Amino acid sequence: MRTEPSQPLRVLVTGGAGFLGSHLCERLLEAGHDVLCVDNFYTGTRANVAPLLAHPRFELLRHDITFPLYVEVDRIFNLACPASPRHYQLDPVQTTKTSVHGAINLLGLAKRLHAPILQASTSEVYGDPAQHPQTEDYWGHVNPIGPRACYDEGKRCAETLFADYRRQHGLDTRIARIFNTYGPRMQPADGRVVSNFIVAALRGEPLTIQGDGWQTRAFCFVSDTVDGLVRLMDLPDSCPGPVNIGNPAEFTVAELAALVHEILGRPVRVVRQTLPADDPKQRCPDIAAARGKLGWEPKIELRDGLTRTISYFKARLTGG
Ligand SMILES: NC(=O)c1ccc[n+]([C@@H]2O[C@H](COP(=O)([O-])OP(=O)(O)OC[C@H]3O[C@@H](n4cnc5c(N)ncnc54)[C@H](O)[C@@H]3O)[C@@H](O)[C@H]2O)c1
């Protein structure tokens, strides 16, 4: 079972200035580690890590992981990759390069350093799943040439590379398949459903529901997701995964819209839009492996997490 590392380590977090990465950097500093945050600021910002810049054990390096990186660290979390469809579809070739070339560069670094490396993979590797809920042994249902493929297939190829570096080079690789995560520091205009709904509701605009609103998502609060990633990396016995990290409580998009309005105490106003291509209809993790191997399950309920996220966006939209 899980044990905390006994001594401070030098930990590299790629994509550390992004939404998830900045929370992970914070958590690692709290645990007493030295953190090297590497980011090209494609979707991440210095503002996300501004409170950490003065920390004596925090270092920030602007670097694009599609180019090799030579640093000395004990552990690597590879989170660099735009995660929202709006962002990863802006430059799909760069998105694939970030996943594939980025994985090759970081796996090469991990091999040289004999360092454990964790890949932030995604539930998108399951595509529009034919199995529900999704277990880690489900191979997925992905359109390899659709508009989401740069992300889905890039992440799938990165998983392949992680598995092959383990088989071929004996590297200690770990793969987390992260499901929809939300919380403070999401970007207001990133097009993800939680931020879309909260921002629209705070502005008094109707919420845009794509399709009939019956498609389901499972929303995990960011502190829970980060806890899962840290536990996976902290496992003393190498645990290659993949391990699903997500909240198995399933909500329809329409239910999410209603809950946002309820928390804000406003009547529901929605407009409908057609569903984008290859949008998954159901998404829900089976987390038996995370429960069993990591002793992990999410703690924050959607209402609580949404309330905290709404407070963040309220402050951000009013410049607070
Ligand atoms: N948030 C989620 O719901 C979710 C779900 C599944 C998987 N993930 C994965 O977790 C990771 C972090 O996601 P996030 O939600 O924080 O997204 P994000 O866009 O906020 O963060 C990604 C970070 O990576 C950086 N980046 C992008 N390309 C880079 C490159 N070539 N070199 C260096 N840095 C680069 C960005 O600037 C940003 O700071 C991603 O790999 C994503 O695929 C996230």
The ligand as an ORCA input file, in Angstrom:
! r2SCAN-3c Opt
* xyz 0 1
  N      -8.405     18.809    -16.725
  C      -8.900     17.681    -17.119
  O     -10.116     17.462    -16.996
  C      -8.023     16.603    -17.708
  C      -8.622     15.386    -18.027
  C      -7.824     14.389    -18.578
  C      -6.489     14.591    -18.770
  N      -5.931     15.773    -18.437
  C      -4.504     15.946    -18.712
  O      -3.867     16.616    -17.652
  C      -2.878     17.494    -18.163
  C      -3.115     18.894    -17.641
  O      -4.392     19.330    -18.061
  P      -4.978     20.737    -17.629
  O      -6.432     20.591    -17.504
  O      -4.195     21.284    -16.511
  O      -4.710     21.575    -18.950
  P      -3.986     22.999    -19.150
  O      -4.155     23.358    -20.571
  O      -4.452     23.964    -18.113
  O      -2.483     22.653    -18.824
  C      -1.578     22.142    -19.764
  C      -0.256     22.838    -19.567
  O       0.703     22.303    -20.489
  C       1.412     23.398    -21.087
  N       1.886     22.940    -22.396
  C       1.159     22.637    -23.495
  N       1.966     22.243    -24.493
  C       3.240     22.297    -24.005
  C       4.510     22.025    -24.553
  N       4.652     21.589    -25.817
  N       5.603     22.194    -23.778
  C       5.488     22.629    -22.489
  N       4.294     22.917    -21.930
  C       3.191     22.745    -22.673
  C       0.387     24.511    -21.170
  O       0.958     25.787    -21.316
  C      -0.338     24.341    -19.824
  O       0.303     25.040    -18.798
  C      -2.933     17.401    -19.680
  O      -1.933     16.519    -20.122
  C      -4.289     16.815    -19.935
  O      -4.323     16.073    -21.116
  C      -6.673     16.796    -17.917
*
